[in-house]
Amino acid sequence: MDIQDAISAPNLLNRFGSYELEMDTTAVQWQHALNDLGYKTDVRKLNSGVQAIIIEPSRLVGSADPRREGRVMGD
C-alpha cells in the first residue's frame, strides 16, 4: 500500500472511549465484531485531514487526505 492509499483508507478511531467508524465506508463492517468484543462503537462522518511526506533518496513523496481541503504541492 502506498502512502496515498493509506491516508485515503477508511478511518477507525478510538480516543480512549468508543470506536468511531467512518460512515459510508468499509470501516463500518467492523462494528459487530468490535461490539462482540465488548467495545462501544459510533458510526459517524470522520474527516481526519492527515498529511504525510516520505523522504526517499532522490525525491519527496507527499500525500493529503481527500476528505479535507488538503493537497500536495512541490517543486
mmJSON file of the N, C-alpha and C atoms, coordinates in Angstrom:
{"data_MODEL":{"atom_site":{
"group_PDB":["ATOM","ATOM","ATOM","ATOM","ATOM","ATOM","ATOM","ATOM","ATOM","ATOM","ATOM","ATOM","ATOM","ATOM","ATOM","ATOM","ATOM","ATOM","ATOM","ATOM","ATOM","ATOM","ATOM","ATOM","ATOM","ATOM","ATOM","ATOM","ATOM","ATOM","ATOM","ATOM","ATOM","ATOM","ATOM","ATOM","ATOM","ATOM","ATOM","ATOM","ATOM","ATOM","ATOM","ATOM","ATOM","ATOM","ATOM","ATOM","ATOM","ATOM","ATOM","ATOM","ATOM","ATOM","ATOM","ATOM","ATOM","ATOM","ATOM","ATOM","ATOM","ATOM","ATOM","ATOM","ATOM","ATOM","ATOM","ATOM","ATOM","ATOM","ATOM","ATOM","ATOM","ATOM","ATOM","ATOM","ATOM","ATOM","ATOM","ATOM","ATOM","ATOM","ATOM","ATOM","ATOM","ATOM","ATOM","ATOM","ATOM","ATOM","ATOM","ATOM","ATOM","ATOM","ATOM","ATOM","ATOM","ATOM","ATOM","ATOM","ATOM","ATOM","ATOM","ATOM","ATOM","ATOM","ATOM","ATOM","ATOM","ATOM","ATOM","ATOM","ATOM","ATOM","ATOM","ATOM","ATOM","ATOM","ATOM","ATOM","ATOM","ATOM","ATOM","ATOM","ATOM","ATOM","ATOM","ATOM","ATOM","ATOM","ATOM","ATOM","ATOM","ATOM","ATOM","ATOM","ATOM","ATOM","ATOM","ATOM","ATOM","ATOM","ATOM","ATOM","ATOM","ATOM","ATOM","ATOM","ATOM","ATOM","ATOM","ATOM","ATOM","ATOM","ATOM","ATOM","ATOM","ATOM","ATOM","ATOM","ATOM","ATOM","ATOM","ATOM","ATOM","ATOM","ATOM","ATOM","ATOM","ATOM","ATOM","ATOM","ATOM","ATOM","ATOM","ATOM","ATOM","ATOM","ATOM","ATOM","ATOM","ATOM","ATOM","ATOM","ATOM","ATOM","ATOM","ATOM","ATOM","ATOM","ATOM","ATOM","ATOM","ATOM","ATOM","ATOM","ATOM","ATOM","ATOM","ATOM","ATOM","ATOM","ATOM","ATOM","ATOM","ATOM","ATOM","ATOM","ATOM","ATOM","ATOM","ATOM","ATOM","ATOM","ATOM","ATOM","ATOM","ATOM","ATOM","ATOM","ATOM","ATOM","ATOM","ATOM","ATOM"],
"id":[1,2,3,4,5,6,7,8,9,10,11,12,13,14,15,16,17,18,19,20,21,22,23,24,25,26,27,28,29,30,31,32,33,34,35,36,37,38,39,40,41,42,43,44,45,46,47,48,49,50,51,52,53,54,55,56,57,58,59,60,61,62,63,64,65,66,67,68,69,70,71,72,73,74,75,76,77,78,79,80,81,82,83,84,85,86,87,88,89,90,91,92,93,94,95,96,97,98,99,100,101,102,103,104,105,106,107,108,109,110,111,112,113,114,115,116,117,118,119,120,121,122,123,124,125,126,127,128,129,130,131,132,133,134,135,136,137,138,139,140,141,142,143,144,145,146,147,148,149,150,151,152,153,154,155,156,157,158,159,160,161,162,163,164,165,166,167,168,169,170,171,172,173,174,175,176,177,178,179,180,181,182,183,184,185,186,187,188,189,190,191,192,193,194,195,196,197,198,199,200,201,202,203,204,205,206,207,208,209,210,211,212,213,214,215,216,217,218,219,220,221,222,223,224,225],
"type_symbol":["N","C","C","N","C","C","N","C","C","N","C","C","N","C","C","N","C","C","N","C","C","N","C","C","N","C","C","N","C","C","N","C","C","N","C","C","N","C","C","N","C","C","N","C","C","N","C","C","N","C","C","N","C","C","N","C","C","N","C","C","N","C","C","N","C","C","N","C","C","N","C","C","N","C","C","N","C","C","N","C","C","N","C","C","N","C","C","N","C","C","N","C","C","N","C","C","N","C","C","N","C","C","N","C","C","N","C","C","N","C","C","N","C","C","N","C","C","N","C","C","N","C","C","N","C","C","N","C","C","N","C","C","N","C","C","N","C","C","N","C","C","N","C","C","N","C","C","N","C","C","N","C","C","N","C","C","N","C","C","N","C","C","N","C","C","N","C","C","N","C","C","N","C","C","N","C","C","N","C","C","N","C","C","N","C","C","N","C","C","N","C","C","N","C","C","N","C","C","N","C","C","N","C","C","N","C","C","N","C","C","N","C","C","N","C","C","N","C","C","N","C","C","N","C","C"],
"label_atom_id":["N","CA","C","N","CA","C","N","CA","C","N","CA","C","N","CA","C","N","CA","C","N","CA","C","N","CA","C","N","CA","C","N","CA","C","N","CA","C","N","CA","C","N","CA","C","N","CA","C","N","CA","C","N","CA","C","N","CA","C","N","CA","C","N","CA","C","N","CA","C","N","CA","C","N","CA","C","N","CA","C","N","CA","C","N","CA","C","N","CA","C","N","CA","C","N","CA","C","N","CA","C","N","CA","C","N","CA","C","N","CA","C","N","CA","C","N","CA","C","N","CA","C","N","CA","C","N","CA","C","N","CA","C","N","CA","C","N","CA","C","N","CA","C","N","CA","C","N","CA","C","N","CA","C","N","CA","C","N","CA","C","N","CA","C","N","CA","C","N","CA","C","N","CA","C","N","CA","C","N","CA","C","N","CA","C","N","CA","C","N","CA","C","N","CA","C","N","CA","C","N","CA","C","N","CA","C","N","CA","C","N","CA","C","N","CA","C","N","CA","C","N","CA","C","N","CA","C","N","CA","C","N","CA","C","N","CA","C","N","CA","C","N","CA","C","N","CA","C","N","CA","C","N","CA","C","N","CA","C","N","CA","C"],
"label_alt_id":[null,null,null,null,null,null,null,null,null,null,null,null,null,null,null,null,null,null,null,null,null,null,null,null,null,null,null,null,null,null,null,null,null,null,null,null,null,null,null,null,null,null,null,null,null,null,null,null,null,null,null,null,null,null,null,null,null,null,null,null,null,null,null,null,null,null,null,null,null,null,null,null,null,null,null,null,null,null,null,null,null,null,null,null,null,null,null,null,null,null,null,null,null,null,null,null,null,null,null,null,null,null,null,null,null,null,null,null,null,null,null,null,null,null,null,null,null,null,null,null,null,null,null,null,null,null,null,null,null,null,null,null,null,null,null,null,null,null,null,null,null,null,null,null,null,null,null,null,null,null,null,null,null,null,null,null,null,null,null,null,null,null,null,null,null,null,null,null,null,null,null,null,null,null,null,null,null,null,null,null,null,null,null,null,null,null,null,null,null,null,null,null,null,null,null,null,null,null,null,null,null,null,null,null,null,null,null,null,null,null,null,null,null,null,null,null,null,null,null,null,null,null,null,null,null],
"label_comp_id":["MET","MET","MET","ASP","ASP","ASP","ILE","ILE","ILE","GLN","GLN","GLN","ASP","ASP","ASP","ALA","ALA","ALA","ILE","ILE","ILE","SER","SER","SER","ALA","ALA","ALA","PRO","PRO","PRO","ASN","ASN","ASN","LEU","LEU","LEU","LEU","LEU","LEU","ASN","ASN","ASN","ARG","ARG","ARG","PHE","PHE","PHE","GLY","GLY","GLY","SER","SER","SER","TYR","TYR","TYR","GLU","GLU","GLU","LEU","LEU","LEU","GLU","GLU","GLU","MET","MET","MET","ASP","ASP","ASP","THR","THR","THR","THR","THR","THR","ALA","ALA","ALA","VAL","VAL","VAL","GLN","GLN","GLN","TRP","TRP","TRP","GLN","GLN","GLN","HIS","HIS","HIS","ALA","ALA","ALA","LEU","LEU","LEU","ASN","ASN","ASN","ASP","ASP","ASP","LEU","LEU","LEU","GLY","GLY","GLY","TYR","TYR","TYR","LYS","LYS","LYS","THR","THR","THR","ASP","ASP","ASP","VAL","VAL","VAL","ARG","ARG","ARG","LYS","LYS","LYS","LEU","LEU","LEU","ASN","ASN","ASN","SER","SER","SER","GLY","GLY","GLY","VAL","VAL","VAL","GLN","GLN","GLN","ALA","ALA","ALA","ILE","ILE","ILE","ILE","ILE","ILE","ILE","ILE","ILE","GLU","GLU","GLU","PRO","PRO","PRO","SER","SER","SER","ARG","ARG","ARG","LEU","LEU","LEU","VAL","VAL","VAL","GLY","GLY","GLY","SER","SER","SER","ALA","ALA","ALA","ASP","ASP","ASP","PRO","PRO","PRO","ARG","ARG","ARG","ARG","ARG","ARG","GLU","GLU","GLU","GLY","GLY","GLY","ARG","ARG","ARG","VAL","VAL","VAL","MET","MET","MET","GLY","GLY","GLY","ASP","ASP","ASP"],
"label_asym_id":["A","A","A","A","A","A","A","A","A","A","A","A","A","A","A","A","A","A","A","A","A","A","A","A","A","A","A","A","A","A","A","A","A","A","A","A","A","A","A","A","A","A","A","A","A","A","A","A","A","A","A","A","A","A","A","A","A","A","A","A","A","A","A","A","A","A","A","A","A","A","A","A","A","A","A","A","A","A","A","A","A","A","A","A","A","A","A","A","A","A","A","A","A","A","A","A","A","A","A","A","A","A","A","A","A","A","A","A","A","A","A","A","A","A","A","A","A","A","A","A","A","A","A","A","A","A","A","A","A","A","A","A","A","A","A","A","A","A","A","A","A","A","A","A","A","A","A","A","A","A","A","A","A","A","A","A","A","A","A","A","A","A","A","A","A","A","A","A","A","A","A","A","A","A","A","A","A","A","A","A","A","A","A","A","A","A","A","A","A","A","A","A","A","A","A","A","A","A","A","A","A","A","A","A","A","A","A","A","A","A","A","A","A","A","A","A","A","A","A","A","A","A","A","A","A"],
"label_entity_id":["1","1","1","1","1","1","1","1","1","1","1","1","1","1","1","1","1","1","1","1","1","1","1","1","1","1","1","1","1","1","1","1","1","1","1","1","1","1","1","1","1","1","1","1","1","1","1","1","1","1","1","1","1","1","1","1","1","1","1","1","1","1","1","1","1","1","1","1","1","1","1","1","1","1","1","1","1","1","1","1","1","1","1","1","1","1","1","1","1","1","1","1","1","1","1","1","1","1","1","1","1","1","1","1","1","1","1","1","1","1","1","1","1","1","1","1","1","1","1","1","1","1","1","1","1","1","1","1","1","1","1","1","1","1","1","1","1","1","1","1","1","1","1","1","1","1","1","1","1","1","1","1","1","1","1","1","1","1","1","1","1","1","1","1","1","1","1","1","1","1","1","1","1","1","1","1","1","1","1","1","1","1","1","1","1","1","1","1","1","1","1","1","1","1","1","1","1","1","1","1","1","1","1","1","1","1","1","1","1","1","1","1","1","1","1","1","1","1","1","1","1","1","1","1","1"],
"label_seq_id":[1,1,1,2,2,2,3,3,3,4,4,4,5,5,5,6,6,6,7,7,7,8,8,8,9,9,9,10,10,10,11,11,11,12,12,12,13,13,13,14,14,14,15,15,15,16,16,16,17,17,17,18,18,18,19,19,19,20,20,20,21,21,21,22,22,22,23,23,23,24,24,24,25,25,25,26,26,26,27,27,27,28,28,28,29,29,29,30,30,30,31,31,31,32,32,32,33,33,33,34,34,34,35,35,35,36,36,36,37,37,37,38,38,38,39,39,39,40,40,40,41,41,41,42,42,42,43,43,43,44,44,44,45,45,45,46,46,46,47,47,47,48,48,48,49,49,49,50,50,50,51,51,51,52,52,52,53,53,53,54,54,54,55,55,55,56,56,56,57,57,57,58,58,58,59,59,59,60,60,60,61,61,61,62,62,62,63,63,63,64,64,64,65,65,65,66,66,66,67,67,67,68,68,68,69,69,69,70,70,70,71,71,71,72,72,72,73,73,73,74,74,74,75,75,75],
"pdbx_PDB_ins_code":[null,null,null,null,null,null,null,null,null,null,null,null,null,null,null,null,null,null,null,null,null,null,null,null,null,null,null,null,null,null,null,null,null,null,null,null,null,null,null,null,null,null,null,null,null,null,null,null,null,null,null,null,null,null,null,null,null,null,null,null,null,null,null,null,null,null,null,null,null,null,null,null,null,null,null,null,null,null,null,null,null,null,null,null,null,null,null,null,null,null,null,null,null,null,null,null,null,null,null,null,null,null,null,null,null,null,null,null,null,null,null,null,null,null,null,null,null,null,null,null,null,null,null,null,null,null,null,null,null,null,null,null,null,null,null,null,null,null,null,null,null,null,null,null,null,null,null,null,null,null,null,null,null,null,null,null,null,null,null,null,null,null,null,null,null,null,null,null,null,null,null,null,null,null,null,null,null,null,null,null,null,null,null,null,null,null,null,null,null,null,null,null,null,null,null,null,null,null,null,null,null,null,null,null,null,null,null,null,null,null,null,null,null,null,null,null,null,null,null,null,null,null,null,null,null],
"Cartn_x":[0.851,0.0,0.896,0.647,1.446,0.852,1.552,1.161,-0.205,-0.529,-1.831,-2.955,-2.76,-3.777,-3.994,-2.92,-3.028,-3.8,-3.509,-4.183,-5.643,-5.929,-7.293,-8.159,-7.564,-8.304,-9.347,-10.423,-11.454,-10.869,-11.44,-10.95,-11.674,-10.9,-11.379,-10.581,-11.249,-10.581,-11.06,-10.143,-10.519,-9.68,-10.378,-9.712,-10.051,-9.721,-9.957,-11.443,-12.249,-13.688,-14.248,-15.313,-15.895,-15.094,-15.195,-14.588,-15.46,-14.866,-15.571,-15.245,-16.281,-16.126,-16.638,-15.874,-16.233,-17.47,-18.494,-19.767,-19.584,-20.393,-20.422,-19.101,-18.334,-17.081,-17.038,-16.03,-15.866,-15.491,-15.159,-14.858,-16.065,-17.262,-18.489,-18.595,-17.935,-18.008,-17.424,-16.651,-16.038,-16.937,-18.075,-18.924,-19.361,-19.908,-20.405,-19.275,-18.151,-17.019,-16.503,-16.404,-15.949,-16.957,-18.252,-19.29,-19.233,-19.021,-18.925,-17.744,-16.694,-15.529,-15.722,-16.87,-17.172,-16.912,-16.524,-16.279,-17.563,-17.691,-18.771,-18.337,-19.286,-18.964,-19.899,-19.421,-20.191,-19.863,-20.868,-20.666,-20.975,-20.003,-20.187,-19.274,-19.508,-18.655,-17.32,-16.238,-14.896,-14.109,-13.391,-12.544,-11.23,-10.279,-9.065,-8.154,-8.005,-7.114,-5.648,-5.28,-3.888,-3.08,-1.839,-0.888,0.376,1.154,2.405,3.408,4.662,5.758,6.707,7.054,8.062,9.34,10.438,11.728,12.457,12.585,13.313,14.672,15.609,16.944,16.963,16.088,16.148,14.907,13.946,12.721,11.918,10.972,9.981,8.66,7.917,6.607,5.603,4.639,3.656,2.287,1.446,0.083,-0.793,-2.066,-3.02,-4.359,-5.088,-6.382,-7.419,-8.046,-9.036,-10.335,-10.537,-11.756,-11.708,-10.576,-10.409,-9.928,-9.58,-9.148,-7.661,-6.957,-5.526,-5.156,-3.986,-3.429,-1.918,-1.288,0.161,0.708,1.722,2.357,3.864,4.595,6.043,6.734,8.003,8.851,9.998],
"Cartn_y":[-1.174,0.0,1.237,2.147,3.373,4.373,5.466,6.433,7.065,7.329,7.915,6.931,5.664,4.653,4.539,4.598,4.5,5.685,6.884,8.071,8.127,7.615,7.625,6.5,5.533,4.389,4.843,4.062,4.39,4.498,5.382,5.642,4.808,4.248,3.671,4.382,4.954,5.824,5.509,5.459,5.3,6.272,7.217,8.212,7.933,6.709,6.287,6.271,5.786,5.66,4.665,5.058,4.168,4.247,3.176,3.183,4.001,4.954,5.74,5.126,4.754,4.123,5.088,5.255,6.226,5.778,6.608,6.356,6.169,5.294,5.06,4.54,3.819,3.206,1.758,1.039,-0.342,-0.436,0.666,0.641,0.151,0.388,0.015,-1.502,-2.257,-3.717,-4.25,-3.463,-3.885,-3.661,-3.004,-2.634,-3.84,-4.863,-6.01,-6.766,-6.938,-7.633,-6.874,-5.568,-4.762,-4.822,-4.741,-4.847,-6.21,-7.267,-8.614,-8.754,-7.969,-7.975,-7.066,-6.398,-5.557,-4.074,-3.677,-2.263,-1.551,-0.307,0.544,1.114,1.282,1.831,2.974,3.862,5.003,5.192,5.049,5.257,6.721,7.425,8.864,9.329,10.528,11.126,11.492,11.059,11.383,12.009,13.06,13.704,14.109,13.205,13.346,14.492,14.735,15.793,15.483,14.215,13.79,14.131,14.538,14.728,13.973,13.606,12.883,13.192,13.068,13.183,12.021,11.326,10.275,10.839,10.694,11.163,9.98,10.009,8.974,9.54,8.697,9.182,10.294,10.218,11.204,12.084,11.929,12.729,12.69,13.595,13.599,13.141,12.321,11.863,12.367,13.17,13.747,13.174,13.283,12.782,13.596,13.762,14.5,13.779,13.912,13.26,13.897,13.113,13.669,14.092,13.705,14.093,15.539,16.157,17.541,18.387,19.619,20.552,20.434,19.493,19.338,18.927,19.336,18.915,18.935,18.226,18.108,18.927,19.749,20.552,20.471,20.596,20.587,21.148,21.425,21.92,20.987],
"Cartn_z":[0.0,0.0,0.0,-0.926,-0.912,0.08,0.291,1.322,1.033,-0.238,-0.547,-0.252,-0.598,-0.287,1.223,1.981,3.437,4.02,3.568,4.079,3.629,2.435,1.9,2.471,3.151,3.683,4.7,4.847,5.835,7.247,8.032,9.38,10.431,11.358,12.606,13.688,14.653,15.612,17.02,17.962,19.362,20.181,20.789,21.634,23.098,23.542,24.923,25.275,24.343,24.567,23.577,22.913,21.906,20.605,19.813,18.486,17.55,16.877,15.868,14.512,13.766,12.464,11.405,10.351,9.324,8.535,8.592,7.929,6.418,5.832,4.381,3.826,4.65,4.193,4.69,4.256,4.701,6.183,6.823,8.264,9.061,8.558,9.262,9.423,8.552,8.642,9.945,10.654,11.908,13.122,12.937,14.071,14.905,14.284,15.042,15.737,15.064,15.679,16.896,16.783,17.916,19.063,18.742,19.777,20.462,19.68,20.25,21.199,20.976,21.859,23.074,23.156,24.308,24.114,22.912,22.651,22.258,22.643,22.158,20.822,19.907,18.592,18.255,17.418,16.946,15.471,14.609,13.178,12.892,12.333,12.076,10.954,10.52,9.491,10.131,9.512,10.005,8.864,9.145,8.126,8.78,8.726,9.515,9.093,7.809,7.37,7.538,7.527,7.695,6.445,6.643,5.547,5.898,4.866,5.109,4.015,4.364,3.401,3.653,2.581,2.654,2.043,2.745,2.244,1.618,0.302,-0.428,-0.838,-1.241,-1.587,-2.641,-3.636,-4.717,-4.838,-3.923,-4.042,-2.748,-2.655,-1.576,-2.17,-1.441,-1.882,-0.86,-1.326,-0.425,-0.646,0.385,0.317,1.248,0.86,1.686,1.684,2.762,2.924,2.003,1.115,0.19,0.878,2.159,2.883,3.349,3.229,3.681,2.522,2.815,1.763,1.441,2.061,1.877,0.459,0.059,-1.227,-1.127,-2.046,-2.046,-3.215,-2.93,-3.981,-3.78,-4.846,-4.698,-5.918,-5.772,-6.848,-7.047],
"occupancy":[1.0,1.0,1.0,1.0,1.0,1.0,1.0,1.0,1.0,1.0,1.0,1.0,1.0,1.0,1.0,1.0,1.0,1.0,1.0,1.0,1.0,1.0,1.0,1.0,1.0,1.0,1.0,1.0,1.0,1.0,1.0,1.0,1.0,1.0,1.0,1.0,1.0,1.0,1.0,1.0,1.0,1.0,1.0,1.0,1.0,1.0,1.0,1.0,1.0,1.0,1.0,1.0,1.0,1.0,1.0,1.0,1.0,1.0,1.0,1.0,1.0,1.0,1.0,1.0,1.0,1.0,1.0,1.0,1.0,1.0,1.0,1.0,1.0,1.0,1.0,1.0,1.0,1.0,1.0,1.0,1.0,1.0,1.0,1.0,1.0,1.0,1.0,1.0,1.0,1.0,1.0,1.0,1.0,1.0,1.0,1.0,1.0,1.0,1.0,1.0,1.0,1.0,1.0,1.0,1.0,1.0,1.0,1.0,1.0,1.0,1.0,1.0,1.0,1.0,1.0,1.0,1.0,1.0,1.0,1.0,1.0,1.0,1.0,1.0,1.0,1.0,1.0,1.0,1.0,1.0,1.0,1.0,1.0,1.0,1.0,1.0,1.0,1.0,1.0,1.0,1.0,1.0,1.0,1.0,1.0,1.0,1.0,1.0,1.0,1.0,1.0,1.0,1.0,1.0,1.0,1.0,1.0,1.0,1.0,1.0,1.0,1.0,1.0,1.0,1.0,1.0,1.0,1.0,1.0,1.0,1.0,1.0,1.0,1.0,1.0,1.0,1.0,1.0,1.0,1.0,1.0,1.0,1.0,1.0,1.0,1.0,1.0,1.0,1.0,1.0,1.0,1.0,1.0,1.0,1.0,1.0,1.0,1.0,1.0,1.0,1.0,1.0,1.0,1.0,1.0,1.0,1.0,1.0,1.0,1.0,1.0,1.0,1.0,1.0,1.0,1.0,1.0,1.0,1.0,1.0,1.0,1.0,1.0,1.0,1.0],
"B_iso_or_equiv":[0.0,0.0,0.0,0.0,0.0,0.0,0.0,0.0,0.0,0.0,0.0,0.0,0.0,0.0,0.0,0.0,0.0,0.0,0.0,0.0,0.0,0.0,0.0,0.0,0.0,0.0,0.0,0.0,0.0,0.0,0.0,0.0,0.0,0.0,0.0,0.0,0.0,0.0,0.0,0.0,0.0,0.0,0.0,0.0,0.0,0.0,0.0,0.0,0.0,0.0,0.0,0.0,0.0,0.0,0.0,0.0,0.0,0.0,0.0,0.0,0.0,0.0,0.0,0.0,0.0,0.0,0.0,0.0,0.0,0.0,0.0,0.0,0.0,0.0,0.0,0.0,0.0,0.0,0.0,0.0,0.0,0.0,0.0,0.0,0.0,0.0,0.0,0.0,0.0,0.0,0.0,0.0,0.0,0.0,0.0,0.0,0.0,0.0,0.0,0.0,0.0,0.0,0.0,0.0,0.0,0.0,0.0,0.0,0.0,0.0,0.0,0.0,0.0,0.0,0.0,0.0,0.0,0.0,0.0,0.0,0.0,0.0,0.0,0.0,0.0,0.0,0.0,0.0,0.0,0.0,0.0,0.0,0.0,0.0,0.0,0.0,0.0,0.0,0.0,0.0,0.0,0.0,0.0,0.0,0.0,0.0,0.0,0.0,0.0,0.0,0.0,0.0,0.0,0.0,0.0,0.0,0.0,0.0,0.0,0.0,0.0,0.0,0.0,0.0,0.0,0.0,0.0,0.0,0.0,0.0,0.0,0.0,0.0,0.0,0.0,0.0,0.0,0.0,0.0,0.0,0.0,0.0,0.0,0.0,0.0,0.0,0.0,0.0,0.0,0.0,0.0,0.0,0.0,0.0,0.0,0.0,0.0,0.0,0.0,0.0,0.0,0.0,0.0,0.0,0.0,0.0,0.0,0.0,0.0,0.0,0.0,0.0,0.0,0.0,0.0,0.0,0.0,0.0,0.0,0.0,0.0,0.0,0.0,0.0,0.0],
"pdbx_formal_charge":[null,null,null,null,null,null,null,null,null,null,null,null,null,null,null,null,null,null,null,null,null,null,null,null,null,null,null,null,null,null,null,null,null,null,null,null,null,null,null,null,null,null,null,null,null,null,null,null,null,null,null,null,null,null,null,null,null,null,null,null,null,null,null,null,null,null,null,null,null,null,null,null,null,null,null,null,null,null,null,null,null,null,null,null,null,null,null,null,null,null,null,null,null,null,null,null,null,null,null,null,null,null,null,null,null,null,null,null,null,null,null,null,null,null,null,null,null,null,null,null,null,null,null,null,null,null,null,null,null,null,null,null,null,null,null,null,null,null,null,null,null,null,null,null,null,null,null,null,null,null,null,null,null,null,null,null,null,null,null,null,null,null,null,null,null,null,null,null,null,null,null,null,null,null,null,null,null,null,null,null,null,null,null,null,null,null,null,null,null,null,null,null,null,null,null,null,null,null,null,null,null,null,null,null,null,null,null,null,null,null,null,null,null,null,null,null,null,null,null,null,null,null,null,null,null],
"auth_seq_id":[1,1,1,2,2,2,3,3,3,4,4,4,5,5,5,6,6,6,7,7,7,8,8,8,9,9,9,10,10,10,11,11,11,12,12,12,13,13,13,14,14,14,15,15,15,16,16,16,17,17,17,18,18,18,19,19,19,20,20,20,21,21,21,22,22,22,23,23,23,24,24,24,25,25,25,26,26,26,27,27,27,28,28,28,29,29,29,30,30,30,31,31,31,32,32,32,33,33,33,34,34,34,35,35,35,36,36,36,37,37,37,38,38,38,39,39,39,40,40,40,41,41,41,42,42,42,43,43,43,44,44,44,45,45,45,46,46,46,47,47,47,48,48,48,49,49,49,50,50,50,51,51,51,52,52,52,53,53,53,54,54,54,55,55,55,56,56,56,57,57,57,58,58,58,59,59,59,60,60,60,61,61,61,62,62,62,63,63,63,64,64,64,65,65,65,66,66,66,67,67,67,68,68,68,69,69,69,70,70,70,71,71,71,72,72,72,73,73,73,74,74,74,75,75,75],
"auth_comp_id":["MET","MET","MET","ASP","ASP","ASP","ILE","ILE","ILE","GLN","GLN","GLN","ASP","ASP","ASP","ALA","ALA","ALA","ILE","ILE","ILE","SER","SER","SER","ALA","ALA","ALA","PRO","PRO","PRO","ASN","ASN","ASN","LEU","LEU","LEU","LEU","LEU","LEU","ASN","ASN","ASN","ARG","ARG","ARG","PHE","PHE","PHE","GLY","GLY","GLY","SER","SER","SER","TYR","TYR","TYR","GLU","GLU","GLU","LEU","LEU","LEU","GLU","GLU","GLU","MET","MET","MET","ASP","ASP","ASP","THR","THR","THR","THR","THR","THR","ALA","ALA","ALA","VAL","VAL","VAL","GLN","GLN","GLN","TRP","TRP","TRP","GLN","GLN","GLN","HIS","HIS","HIS","ALA","ALA","ALA","LEU","LEU","LEU","ASN","ASN","ASN","ASP","ASP","ASP","LEU","LEU","LEU","GLY","GLY","GLY","TYR","TYR","TYR","LYS","LYS","LYS","THR","THR","THR","ASP","ASP","ASP","VAL","VAL","VAL","ARG","ARG","ARG","LYS","LYS","LYS","LEU","LEU","LEU","ASN","ASN","ASN","SER","SER","SER","GLY","GLY","GLY","VAL","VAL","VAL","GLN","GLN","GLN","ALA","ALA","ALA","ILE","ILE","ILE","ILE","ILE","ILE","ILE","ILE","ILE","GLU","GLU","GLU","PRO","PRO","PRO","SER","SER","SER","ARG","ARG","ARG","LEU","LEU","LEU","VAL","VAL","VAL","GLY","GLY","GLY","SER","SER","SER","ALA","ALA","ALA","ASP","ASP","ASP","PRO","PRO","PRO","ARG","ARG","ARG","ARG","ARG","ARG","GLU","GLU","GLU","GLY","GLY","GLY","ARG","ARG","ARG","VAL","VAL","VAL","MET","MET","MET","GLY","GLY","GLY","ASP","ASP","ASP"],
"auth_asym_id":["A","A","A","A","A","A","A","A","A","A","A","A","A","A","A","A","A","A","A","A","A","A","A","A","A","A","A","A","A","A","A","A","A","A","A","A","A","A","A","A","A","A","A","A","A","A","A","A","A","A","A","A","A","A","A","A","A","A","A","A","A","A","A","A","A","A","A","A","A","A","A","A","A","A","A","A","A","A","A","A","A","A","A","A","A","A","A","A","A","A","A","A","A","A","A","A","A","A","A","A","A","A","A","A","A","A","A","A","A","A","A","A","A","A","A","A","A","A","A","A","A","A","A","A","A","A","A","A","A","A","A","A","A","A","A","A","A","A","A","A","A","A","A","A","A","A","A","A","A","A","A","A","A","A","A","A","A","A","A","A","A","A","A","A","A","A","A","A","A","A","A","A","A","A","A","A","A","A","A","A","A","A","A","A","A","A","A","A","A","A","A","A","A","A","A","A","A","A","A","A","A","A","A","A","A","A","A","A","A","A","A","A","A","A","A","A","A","A","A","A","A","A","A","A","A"],
"auth_atom_id":["N","CA","C","N","CA","C","N","CA","C","N","CA","C","N","CA","C","N","CA","C","N","CA","C","N","CA","C","N","CA","C","N","CA","C","N","CA","C","N","CA","C","N","CA","C","N","CA","C","N","CA","C","N","CA","C","N","CA","C","N","CA","C","N","CA","C","N","CA","C","N","CA","C","N","CA","C","N","CA","C","N","CA","C","N","CA","C","N","CA","C","N","CA","C","N","CA","C","N","CA","C","N","CA","C","N","CA","C","N","CA","C","N","CA","C","N","CA","C","N","CA","C","N","CA","C","N","CA","C","N","CA","C","N","CA","C","N","CA","C","N","CA","C","N","CA","C","N","CA","C","N","CA","C","N","CA","C","N","CA","C","N","CA","C","N","CA","C","N","CA","C","N","CA","C","N","CA","C","N","CA","C","N","CA","C","N","CA","C","N","CA","C","N","CA","C","N","CA","C","N","CA","C","N","CA","C","N","CA","C","N","CA","C","N","CA","C","N","CA","C","N","CA","C","N","CA","C","N","CA","C","N","CA","C","N","CA","C","N","CA","C","N","CA","C","N","CA","C","N","CA","C","N","CA","C","N","CA","C","N","CA","C"],
"pdbx_PDB_model_num":[1,1,1,1,1,1,1,1,1,1,1,1,1,1,1,1,1,1,1,1,1,1,1,1,1,1,1,1,1,1,1,1,1,1,1,1,1,1,1,1,1,1,1,1,1,1,1,1,1,1,1,1,1,1,1,1,1,1,1,1,1,1,1,1,1,1,1,1,1,1,1,1,1,1,1,1,1,1,1,1,1,1,1,1,1,1,1,1,1,1,1,1,1,1,1,1,1,1,1,1,1,1,1,1,1,1,1,1,1,1,1,1,1,1,1,1,1,1,1,1,1,1,1,1,1,1,1,1,1,1,1,1,1,1,1,1,1,1,1,1,1,1,1,1,1,1,1,1,1,1,1,1,1,1,1,1,1,1,1,1,1,1,1,1,1,1,1,1,1,1,1,1,1,1,1,1,1,1,1,1,1,1,1,1,1,1,1,1,1,1,1,1,1,1,1,1,1,1,1,1,1,1,1,1,1,1,1,1,1,1,1,1,1,1,1,1,1,1,1,1,1,1,1,1,1]
}}}
